[in-house]
Amino acid sequence: MGAFFRILLVFAVIAAGWYFRGGFGDVGAALQAAGWFAVAAIAAYHVGPLTLCGVAWRSLHPGGVAGEFILSRWVREGVSEIAGFLPLSGELAGARVLTQRGIRTAMAAALTVVDVTAEVLAQFLFTLIGVGLWLWRHPAAEVVHWSLIGLALSLPVLVALVFAQRSVLMRFVETLPSRLLPKVWQAPDIEAGVHAAISAIYSNRRQVMRAVGIHFAAWLLSTGEAGLALLLLGHPLPLADVVAMESIIFAIRSSAFIIPGAVGVQEGGYVLVGAALGLPPDVALAVSLLKRGRELLLGLPALFAWHFAEQRGSI
């Protein structure tokens, strides 16, 4: 019973935060324009990209069961989107679900680190495609200028991210708790630790490239979410413009990772980028808010699933 009240308290805090920032009211305005069917349709559509991301994650661990990784991805996304005020909360929750499915902790952590990296690399490729579409269809847009600067700045960051994972730095971070608290924290064996597991995953370059490819397909498929929202709102755009718009929006969201759920950043991004494509501000904002509704519709059950998984030891 105590656990039940704790989860109710968590949801009360989250609900209060959304209410006082106007989140529920804004989603309600979007629903008046497109109806509950729009949120349900977008949520149903999102199951496709979510499933692809789970399959990409599983491709890094050929012995794993695809359904378990898809389930872990669902929890990971839900926790990140609903409880994103806790840094890396989604990634930790997803890795935790994997451990409950029989994968050892070090391997679950390594799989999560490499999967996040594969997803980021795929997003970089996706953004390249998007910028190319902007140059082709709207070369005079101010968005193009800032996108090129963003790409130039993100490339060394990506290289540093991959290098850090394969360097001794990861082993140092892994053993840091035991260095600080040697009496209460035991350092993992070199051959069984996270660093060793990450190195083993990267040693199979084909499976890592496969994960990047599947994530790239997931990014492309995700653009259909905005396209569907625009269609239901009565303002459809050509597919090329939707891909171009979403490539920038996703990049904006990723760069604003320190802001929980990219609250406000995503909405502002849609208004600014949408304006370059001729979308009225209210329609651009409605697209973002319909996607917020999808986050609630899929994220809240994921949060409950994670909670009960922790209580029962499995899902």
VOPAGU-2260 file (C-alpha; in pm, 1 decimal, decimal comma):
REM VOPAGU-2260
SITE   aa  ch    i         X         Y         Z
SITE  MET   A    0       0,0       0,0       0,0
SITE  GLY   A    1     287,2     236,7      78,0
SITE  ALA   A    2     430,7     184,5    -270,5
SITE  PHE   A    3      89,6     264,6    -421,1
SITE  PHE   A    4      75,6     600,3    -244,0
SITE  ARG   A    5     433,8     677,5    -346,1
SITE  ILE   A    6     350,1     631,8    -714,9
SITE  LEU   A    7      38,3     844,5    -672,5
SITE  LEU   A    8     253,3    1118,2    -519,4
SITE  VAL   A    9     494,9    1102,9    -813,4
SITE  PHE   A   10     211,1    1140,8   -1062,3
SITE  ALA   A   11      57,7    1422,7    -857,6
SITE  VAL   A   12     385,1    1617,0    -874,9
SITE  ILE   A   13     416,3    1553,9   -1249,8
SITE  ALA   A   14      53,9    1651,7   -1310,5
SITE  ALA   A   15      97,3    1972,2   -1111,1
SITE  GLY   A   16     404,3    2065,4   -1314,3
SITE  TRP   A   17     223,6    2010,7   -1643,8
SITE  TYR   A   18     -84,3    2200,7   -1523,5
SITE  PHE   A   19      94,1    2510,8   -1396,1
SITE  ARG   A   20     301,6    2541,7   -1712,3
SITE  GLY   A   21     -22,1    2527,9   -1912,8
SITE  GLY   A   22      55,5    2186,3   -2057,3
SITE  PHE   A   23    -283,7    2023,2   -2010,7
SITE  GLY   A   24    -466,2    2333,2   -2123,5
SITE  ASP   A   25    -257,2    2357,3   -2442,3
SITE  VAL   A   26    -305,5    1990,6   -2523,1
SITE  GLY   A   27    -677,3    2043,9   -2473,5
SITE  ALA   A   28    -675,0    2328,2   -2727,4
SITE  ALA   A   29    -506,0    2103,4   -2980,8
SITE  LEU   A   30    -763,4    1833,5   -2911,6
SITE  GLN   A   31   -1042,2    2078,9   -2992,6
SITE  ALA   A   32    -883,9    2132,9   -3333,5
SITE  ALA   A   33    -809,7    1770,9   -3421,4
SITE  GLY   A   34    -996,7    1562,6   -3164,0
SITE  TRP   A   35    -896,3    1275,2   -2940,9
SITE  PHE   A   36    -863,3    1062,2   -3251,5
SITE  ALA   A   37    -556,3    1264,4   -3353,5
SITE  VAL   A   38    -368,9    1190,7   -3030,5
SITE  ALA   A   39    -466,0     822,5   -3047,7
SITE  ALA   A   40    -361,4     799,0   -3413,1
SITE  ILE   A   41     -26,2     966,2   -3346,3
SITE  ALA   A   42      33,6     739,3   -3046,6
SITE  ALA   A   43     -49,5     432,4   -3255,4
SITE  TYR   A   44     184,4     552,1   -3529,7
SITE  HIS   A   45     466,4     608,3   -3279,7
SITE  VAL   A   46     463,1     237,7   -3194,1
SITE  GLY   A   47     638,7     180,4   -3528,7
SITE  PRO   A   48     948,7     395,8   -3463,6
SITE  LEU   A   49     956,3     277,5   -3102,2
SITE  THR   A   50     961,1     -85,4   -3218,6
SITE  LEU   A   51    1241,4     -11,9   -3466,0
SITE  CYS   A   52    1447,1     146,6   -3186,4
SITE  GLY   A   53    1396,6    -164,2   -2975,5
SITE  VAL   A   54    1507,4    -383,0   -3266,3
SITE  ALA   A   55    1815,8    -163,5   -3313,4
SITE  TRP   A   56    1900,9    -205,4   -2945,8
SITE  ARG   A   57    1858,0    -580,3   -2968,1
SITE  SER   A   58    2083,7    -598,6   -3276,9
SITE  LEU   A   59    2375,6    -513,8   -3048,1
SITE  HIS   A   60    2300,0    -829,3   -2847,2
SITE  PRO   A   61    2214,6   -1105,9   -3097,4
SITE  GLY   A   62    2130,9   -1351,2   -2820,8
SITE  GLY   A   63    1858,2   -1125,9   -2682,5
SITE  VAL   A   64    1484,2   -1146,1   -2741,5
SITE  ALA   A   65    1350,2    -860,3   -2954,8
SITE  GLY   A   66    1032,6    -826,6   -2747,9
SITE  GLU   A   67    1229,7    -767,1   -2429,8
SITE  PHE   A   68    1432,5    -488,7   -2589,1
SITE  ILE   A   69    1119,1    -328,6   -2734,6
SITE  LEU   A   70     962,5    -340,5   -2388,8
SITE  SER   A   71    1276,2    -184,8   -2237,7
SITE  ARG   A   72    1274,7      85,9   -2504,5
SITE  TRP   A   73     911,2     167,4   -2423,2
SITE  VAL   A   74     997,9     208,9   -2055,5
SITE  ARG   A   75    1310,2     406,1   -2142,9
SITE  GLU   A   76    1117,1     651,4   -2360,3
SITE  GLY   A   77     829,2     683,3   -2118,4
SITE  VAL   A   78    1050,1     758,8   -1819,5
SITE  SER   A   79    1261,7    1004,5   -2022,7
SITE  GLU   A   80     957,7    1194,7   -2146,4
SITE  ILE   A   81     747,6    1195,4   -1829,8
SITE  ALA   A   82    1015,3    1196,7   -1558,8
SITE  GLY   A   83    1291,9    1364,3   -1756,4
SITE  PHE   A   84    1372,9    1599,1   -1468,6
SITE  LEU   A   85    1601,0    1318,9   -1342,7
SITE  PRO   A   86    1917,0    1305,2   -1561,2
SITE  LEU   A   87    1956,0     976,7   -1753,9
SITE  SER   A   88    1645,1     843,8   -1579,8
SITE  GLY   A   89    1512,6     683,2   -1898,0
SITE  GLU   A   90    1840,0     514,6   -1986,3
SITE  LEU   A   91    1879,0     380,5   -1632,8
SITE  ALA   A   92    1521,2     252,1   -1629,2
SITE  GLY   A   93    1563,4      78,5   -1964,5
SITE  ALA   A   94    1888,6     -86,2   -1857,4
SITE  ARG   A   95    1723,4    -190,3   -1532,5
SITE  VAL   A   96    1445,4    -366,5   -1723,1
SITE  LEU   A   97    1706,6    -553,9   -1927,2
SITE  THR   A   98    1873,3    -678,1   -1609,3
SITE  GLN   A   99    1537,5    -804,9   -1489,6
SITE  ARG   A  100    1513,7   -1003,9   -1812,3
SITE  GLY   A  101    1836,8   -1189,6   -1733,5
SITE  ILE   A  102    2107,8    -968,2   -1884,8
SITE  ARG   A  103    2390,4    -898,3   -1641,8
SITE  THR   A  104    2420,4    -541,8   -1518,4
SITE  ALA   A  105    2751,3    -453,8   -1687,2
SITE  MET   A  106    2626,8    -579,3   -2023,7
SITE  ALA   A  107    2293,0    -396,8   -1989,4
SITE  ALA   A  108    2478,9     -73,5   -1915,3
SITE  ALA   A  109    2717,0    -127,6   -2207,8
SITE  LEU   A  110    2432,2    -205,5   -2446,5
SITE  THR   A  111    2257,3     113,2   -2338,4
SITE  VAL   A  112    2568,8     327,8   -2386,6
SITE  VAL   A  113    2639,7     190,1   -2734,0
SITE  ASP   A  114    2272,8     206,0   -2835,7
SITE  VAL   A  115    2250,4     572,9   -2736,3
SITE  THR   A  116    2565,9     637,4   -2939,5
SITE  ALA   A  117    2425,1     452,1   -3241,8
SITE  GLU   A  118    2106,6     655,5   -3215,4
SITE  VAL   A  119    2301,1     982,7   -3199,5
SITE  LEU   A  120    2511,2     885,3   -3501,9
SITE  ALA   A  121    2194,4     796,6   -3692,6
SITE  GLN   A  122    2043,1    1130,7   -3598,0
SITE  PHE   A  123    2349,4    1309,8   -3733,6
SITE  LEU   A  124    2298,7    1134,5   -4069,2
SITE  PHE   A  125    1929,2    1215,6   -4057,3
SITE  THR   A  126    2003,5    1582,4   -3990,4
SITE  LEU   A  127    2241,2    1582,7   -4288,4
SITE  ILE   A  128    1953,9    1461,8   -4505,8
SITE  GLY   A  129    1728,8    1729,3   -4359,3
SITE  VAL   A  130    1976,7    2010,6   -4421,0
SITE  GLY   A  131    2017,3    1886,5   -4778,4
SITE  LEU   A  132    1640,5    1912,3   -4822,8
SITE  TRP   A  133    1644,6    2265,8   -4682,5
SITE  LEU   A  134    1920,4    2363,9   -4928,5
SITE  TRP   A  135    1719,3    2212,0   -5212,0
SITE  ARG   A  136    1374,7    2348,6   -5131,4
SITE  HIS   A  137    1432,2    2656,7   -4912,5
SITE  PRO   A  138    1794,2    2769,2   -4959,6
SITE  ALA   A  139    1724,2    3126,7   -4844,4
SITE  ALA   A  140    1574,7    3022,5   -4509,7
SITE  GLU   A  141    1763,6    3136,7   -4199,4
SITE  VAL   A  142    1724,7    2782,1   -4064,9
SITE  VAL   A  143    1982,9    2661,0   -4318,8
SITE  HIS   A  144    2252,7    2890,0   -4181,5
SITE  TRP   A  145    2208,5    2779,7   -3821,8
SITE  SER   A  146    2172,6    2414,1   -3920,2
SITE  LEU   A  147    2508,1    2414,0   -4095,7
SITE  ILE   A  148    2671,8    2572,5   -3790,8
SITE  GLY   A  149    2508,1    2313,3   -3565,9
SITE  LEU   A  150    2631,4    2025,9   -3782,4
SITE  ALA   A  151    2986,5    2162,7   -3783,0
SITE  LEU   A  152    2985,4    2191,6   -3403,4
SITE  SER   A  153    2829,1    1849,4   -3342,8
SITE  LEU   A  154    3079,6    1648,2   -3546,5
SITE  PRO   A  155    3376,5    1679,1   -3303,4
SITE  VAL   A  156    3138,0    1605,8   -3016,9
SITE  LEU   A  157    3033,0    1278,9   -3182,3
SITE  VAL   A  158    3394,9    1177,7   -3240,5
SITE  ALA   A  159    3480,3    1256,2   -2877,3
SITE  LEU   A  160    3177,5    1056,9   -2757,2
SITE  VAL   A  161    3283,4     741,5   -2939,7
SITE  PHE   A  162    3650,1     783,9   -2845,7
SITE  ALA   A  163    3571,7     830,9   -2475,2
SITE  GLN   A  164    3375,5     505,0   -2464,1
SITE  ARG   A  165    3663,7     304,9   -2604,6
SITE  SER   A  166    3935,8     473,3   -2400,8
SITE  VAL   A  167    4060,1     408,2   -2047,8
SITE  LEU   A  168    3840,5     698,5   -1937,2
SITE  MET   A  169    3539,4     466,9   -1924,7
SITE  ARG   A  170    3729,5     222,4   -1702,9
SITE  PHE   A  171    3830,2     511,4   -1476,0
SITE  VAL   A  172    3468,0     624,4   -1439,4
SITE  GLU   A  173    3360,2     267,3   -1376,7
SITE  THR   A  174    3608,2     222,7   -1091,4
SITE  LEU   A  175    3571,6     573,1    -945,9
SITE  PRO   A  176    3316,3     472,7    -675,8
SITE  SER   A  177    3552,2     203,3    -546,2
SITE  ARG   A  178    3836,5     456,2    -537,2
SITE  LEU   A  179    3629,2     701,4    -334,9
SITE  LEU   A  180    3460,4     441,9    -111,7
SITE  PRO   A  181    3687,4     136,2    -112,8
SITE  LYS   A  182    3526,8     -14,9     198,4
SITE  VAL   A  183    3170,8     -15,8      66,2
SITE  TRP   A  184    3212,6     -36,1    -312,0
SITE  GLN   A  185    3399,8    -312,8    -487,9
SITE  ALA   A  186    3555,1    -244,0    -828,4
SITE  PRO   A  187    3430,1    -478,3   -1103,6
SITE  ASP   A  188    3672,0    -718,3   -1267,0
SITE  ILE   A  189    3837,7    -576,6   -1576,7
SITE  GLU   A  190    3707,1    -857,4   -1796,5
SITE  ALA   A  191    3350,6    -835,6   -1658,2
SITE  GLY   A  192    3306,0    -460,7   -1632,9
SITE  VAL   A  193    3119,7    -208,9   -1846,4
SITE  HIS   A  194    3434,9     -98,1   -2029,7
SITE  ALA   A  195    3512,4    -454,1   -2137,5
SITE  ALA   A  196    3151,6    -508,5   -2247,7
SITE  ILE   A  197    3152,5    -186,7   -2453,1
SITE  SER   A  198    3477,7    -287,9   -2622,0
SITE  ALA   A  199    3331,7    -630,0   -2703,0
SITE  ILE   A  200    3023,9    -473,3   -2864,1
SITE  TYR   A  201    3230,7    -230,0   -3072,4
SITE  SER   A  202    3456,9    -512,6   -3186,8
SITE  ASN   A  203    3169,5    -632,7   -3404,8
SITE  ARG   A  204    3149,7    -334,5   -3636,8
SITE  ARG   A  205    2885,9    -492,2   -3855,9
SITE  GLN   A  206    2631,9    -517,2   -3575,6
SITE  VAL   A  207    2704,9    -161,2   -3462,9
SITE  MET   A  208    2653,4     -33,1   -3818,8
SITE  ARG   A  209    2333,6    -237,5   -3834,9
SITE  ALA   A  210    2210,2     -65,2   -3520,3
SITE  VAL   A  211    2292,8     275,5   -3670,8
SITE  GLY   A  212    2106,0     182,3   -3988,3
SITE  ILE   A  213    1795,6      68,2   -3803,4
SITE  HIS   A  214    1798,0     382,1   -3590,0
SITE  PHE   A  215    1829,5     588,9   -3908,6
SITE  ALA   A  216    1519,6     414,0   -4043,9
SITE  ALA   A  217    1344,1     490,8   -3713,6
SITE  TRP   A  218    1431,6     861,9   -3744,2
SITE  LEU   A  219    1290,5     868,5   -4097,5
SITE  LEU   A  220     976,2     685,8   -3990,7
SITE  SER   A  221     931,1     924,7   -3698,0
SITE  THR   A  222     878,9    1215,0   -3937,1
SITE  GLY   A  223     546,5    1061,6   -4031,9
SITE  GLU   A  224     419,6    1154,5   -3687,0
SITE  ALA   A  225     432,8    1526,4   -3767,8
SITE  GLY   A  226     304,7    1461,4   -4118,5
SITE  LEU   A  227       3,4    1279,0   -3976,4
SITE  ALA   A  228     -59,1    1556,3   -3724,0
SITE  LEU   A  229     -51,2    1820,9   -3998,3
SITE  LEU   A  230    -287,4    1614,9   -4211,6
SITE  LEU   A  231    -535,3    1578,0   -3925,0
SITE  LEU   A  232    -507,2    1951,5   -3851,3
SITE  GLY   A  233    -592,8    2029,8   -4212,5
SITE  HIS   A  234    -249,6    2171,8   -4308,8
SITE  PRO   A  235     -59,8    1893,2   -4489,9
SITE  LEU   A  236     294,1    1959,7   -4614,4
SITE  PRO   A  237     497,1    1780,7   -4884,1
SITE  LEU   A  238     690,9    1486,0   -4744,6
SITE  ALA   A  239    1025,7    1651,9   -4817,4
SITE  ASP   A  240     925,5    1957,2   -4612,4
SITE  VAL   A  241     806,3    1740,2   -4323,3
SITE  VAL   A  242    1139,7    1554,4   -4317,4
SITE  ALA   A  243    1328,1    1884,6   -4335,9
SITE  MET   A  244    1123,2    2030,2   -4049,8
SITE  GLU   A  245    1154,2    1726,3   -3825,2
SITE  SER   A  246    1529,3    1694,1   -3880,7
SITE  ILE   A  247    1571,8    2039,4   -3726,0
SITE  ILE   A  248    1314,7    1984,9   -3450,5
SITE  PHE   A  249    1478,0    1658,4   -3342,3
SITE  ALA   A  250    1818,8    1828,5   -3341,8
SITE  ILE   A  251    1680,3    2112,6   -3128,9
SITE  ARG   A  252    1533,0    1865,5   -2881,5
SITE  SER   A  253    1859,2    1674,8   -2856,1
SITE  SER   A  254    2063,3    1989,9   -2799,4
SITE  ALA   A  255    1822,8    2089,9   -2520,6
SITE  PHE   A  256    1872,4    1762,8   -2329,9
SITE  ILE   A  257    1946,4    1952,0   -2007,3
SITE  ILE   A  258    1587,5    2083,8   -2012,1
SITE  PRO   A  259    1342,4    1813,4   -1895,2
SITE  GLY   A  260    1137,5    1702,9   -2193,2
SITE  ALA   A  261    1267,7    2004,4   -2388,7
SITE  VAL   A  262     967,7    2185,8   -2240,2
SITE  GLY   A  263     911,3    2509,9   -2428,7
SITE  VAL   A  264    1207,8    2445,7   -2658,3
SITE  GLN   A  265    1018,8    2202,9   -2879,8
SITE  GLU   A  266     716,9    2431,4   -2896,9
SITE  GLY   A  267     928,8    2733,3   -2988,7
SITE  GLY   A  268    1116,3    2526,6   -3244,9
SITE  TYR   A  269     797,3    2424,6   -3422,4
SITE  VAL   A  270     674,4    2784,2   -3437,2
SITE  LEU   A  271    1005,4    2916,7   -3577,3
SITE  VAL   A  272    1080,6    2631,6   -3817,7
SITE  GLY   A  273     716,3    2601,9   -3919,9
SITE  ALA   A  274     710,1    2969,9   -4012,1
SITE  ALA   A  275     987,8    2907,1   -4266,3
SITE  LEU   A  276     758,6    2649,6   -4428,6
SITE  GLY   A  277     454,2    2876,0   -4424,9
SITE  LEU   A  278     277,4    2715,4   -4129,1
SITE  PRO   A  279      61,9    2946,0   -3915,2
SITE  PRO   A  280     197,8    2968,3   -3557,2
SITE  ASP   A  281    -114,0    2811,3   -3405,4
SITE  VAL   A  282     -90,0    2509,5   -3636,5
SITE  ALA   A  283     282,5    2463,8   -3570,5
SITE  LEU   A  284     218,7    2482,5   -3197,0
SITE  ALA   A  285     -70,5    2236,5   -3227,5
SITE  VAL   A  286     162,1    1980,3   -3388,6
SITE  SER   A  287     398,4    2002,2   -3091,4
SITE  LEU   A  288     115,0    1978,7   -2841,5
SITE  LEU   A  289     -41,6    1678,4   -3011,5
SITE  LYS   A  290     297,4    1507,5   -2979,5
SITE  ARG   A  291     297,6    1605,0   -2610,9
SITE  GLY   A  292     -36,7    1431,6   -2583,7
SITE  ARG   A  293     117,2    1123,0   -2741,7
SITE  GLU   A  294     397,5    1135,6   -2483,5
SITE  LEU   A  295     137,9    1126,0   -2206,9
SITE  LEU   A  296     -69,3     852,9   -2369,0
SITE  LEU   A  297     228,1     618,7   -2411,3
SITE  GLY   A  298     452,4     747,3   -2132,9
SITE  LEU   A  299     221,6     716,0   -1834,9
SITE  PRO   A  300     155,6     342,2   -1888,2
SITE  ALA   A  301     532,1     292,7   -1934,4
SITE  LEU   A  302     594,5     464,8   -1602,9
SITE  PHE   A  303     340,4     240,2   -1432,8
SITE  ALA   A  304     494,9     -66,1   -1599,6
SITE  TRP   A  305     838,6      28,3   -1469,2
SITE  HIS   A  306     703,1      86,7   -1119,7
SITE  PHE   A  307     528,8    -249,4   -1100,5
SITE  ALA   A  308     832,3    -419,1   -1256,5
SITE  GLU   A  309    1041,3    -289,8    -967,3
SITE  GLN   A  310     781,6    -408,1    -717,5
SITE  ARG   A  311     742,9    -756,9    -863,2
SITE  GLY   A  312    1091,4    -807,2   -1005,9
SITE  SER   A  313     967,2    -854,3   -1361,9
SITE  ILE   A  314     714,7    -729,5   -1610,6
